[in-house]
């Protein structure tokens, strides 16, 4: 009894004296972690957080070129949003944005998946051709749009000249309201194929060959192997590719401006190009900010979907 009591008395101060040391170590570790991430937090806050907050504030103000000289931007509340939603062009931009996004994403994914499956086979120069496929993705978008504008020109475009060899009359690709959006979607598909092919090809490379061997024993080859082995294995990659493609496509501006400028007759005007037009052509920065916020909300919803899919894929 006496020995046990003395041991307890002796151990008590040691345990008590160890707790402050552990607390200080945890505090120092926490401070160190925050010091490491502080530069990233400051960078995000300054270059991403501030512009978003400023854009939201501008959407509730009468923010014009006069504001830069006087510093006055009267508070107008929801007037900019009311003018945006009440505009006849807004419905057109919504429809064009939906058509542009859906058309681009569907064809980019289908062609990208087909090329990814094709390049999965080992054949001479496959690596060189995959690298060559990345060229449209690496070129500046405004340079690519300038080249495509020359190719699609009604009078001197290379495509119309080629079609003329077969007796086909010149097609007004970029000046016809019925064809301009189709032409713009086609160019955006061409630019987005490398991204889809690269990501989907990486997903296909992660599928174990043993799965195909086991499936072949059960008679699952060709289309059946794709349906029961390939597709379930890359489903998470497919979801990420589609969500990211939607977010990227929603904010496309330079391609449309370089090809058609949003015309003719607003046939290629989207939410992104309309926001640019209001801000930097009409200098109605408040209305442009309101349109941008609508686009931010739509993109944010898809970003949330992307994060949830990424977490689900990581858990699996």
Residue pairs with C-beta under 8 A, 6 or more apart in sequence:
52 296
55 289
55 292
55 293
55 296
56 289
56 293
58 73
58 285
58 286
58 289
59 80
59 81
59 286
59 289
59 290
59 292
59 293
60 75
60 76
60 77
60 78
60 80
60 286
61 67
61 73
61 74
61 75
61 76
61 80
61 286
62 73
62 74
62 75
62 76
62 79
62 286
63 73
63 285
63 286
63 289
64 283
64 284
64 285
64 286
65 283
66 72
67 73
67 285
73 286
76 286
80 286
80 287
80 289
80 290
81 290
83 287
83 290
84 90
84 287
84 290
84 291
84 294
89 266
89 269
89 274
90 274
92 266
92 269
93 266
93 269
93 270
93 271
93 273
93 274
94 271
96 181
96 266
96 267
96 268
96 269
96 270
97 250
97 270
97 271
97 272
99 181
99 185
100 181
100 184
100 185
100 188
100 249
100 252
100 268
100 270
101 246
101 249
101 250
103 185
103 189
104 185
104 188
104 189
104 192
104 245
104 249
105 242
105 245
105 246
105 249
107 185
107 189
108 188
108 189
108 192
108 193
108 195
108 196
108 245
109 196
109 238
109 241
109 242
109 245
111 189
111 193
111 196
111 197
112 192
112 193
112 194
112 195
112 196
112 197
112 199
112 200
112 241
113 196
113 200
115 133
115 193
115 197
115 201
116 196
116 197
116 200
116 201
116 203
116 204
117 204
117 226
117 230
119 126
119 129
119 130
119 197
119 201
120 201
120 204
120 205
130 197
130 201
133 193
133 194
133 197
134 194
134 198
135 194
136 144
136 190
136 191
136 193
136 194
137 191
137 194
137 195
137 198
141 191
141 254
141 255
141 258
142 254
142 258
144 187
144 191
144 255
145 187
145 254
145 255
145 257
145 258
145 259
146 258
148 187
148 190
148 259
149 174
149 258
149 259
150 156
150 157
150 158
151 157
151 158
151 159
152 159
152 160
152 173
152 174
152 183
152 259
153 160
153 173
153 174
154 160
154 170
154 171
154 172
154 173
154 174
154 175
155 170
157 173
159 171
159 173
160 170
160 171
160 173
163 170
163 171
164 170
171 179
172 179
173 179
173 180
173 183
174 180
174 183
174 259
174 260
175 264
176 264
177 264
177 265
177 267
178 267
180 259
180 260
180 263
180 264
180 267
180 268
181 267
181 268
183 259
183 260
184 255
184 256
184 259
184 260
184 268
187 255
187 259
188 249
188 252
188 255
191 255
192 245
192 248
192 249
195 241
195 245
195 248
196 241
196 245
199 237
199 240
199 241
200 234
200 237
200 238
200 241
202 237
203 233
203 234
203 237
203 238
204 230
204 234
206 233
206 234
207 229
207 230
207 233
207 234
211 229
211 233
212 225
212 229
215 221
215 224
215 225
215 228
215 229
216 225
220 228
220 229
231 238
236 309
236 312
236 313
236 316
237 313
239 309
239 313
240 306
240 309
240 310
240 313
243 302
243 303
243 305
243 306
243 309
244 306
246 302
247 299
247 302
247 303
247 306
250 271
250 272
250 295
250 298
250 299
250 302
251 272
251 295
251 299
252 270
252 272
253 272
253 273
253 276
256 262
256 268
256 270
256 272
256 273
257 273
257 276
259 268
260 267
260 268
262 268
262 269
262 270
262 273
262 274
262 277
263 269
269 277
271 291
271 294
271 295
271 298
272 295
274 291
275 288
275 289
275 291
275 292
275 295
276 288
277 288
278 284
278 285
278 287
278 288
278 291
279 285
279 287
279 288
279 289
279 292
280 288
282 288
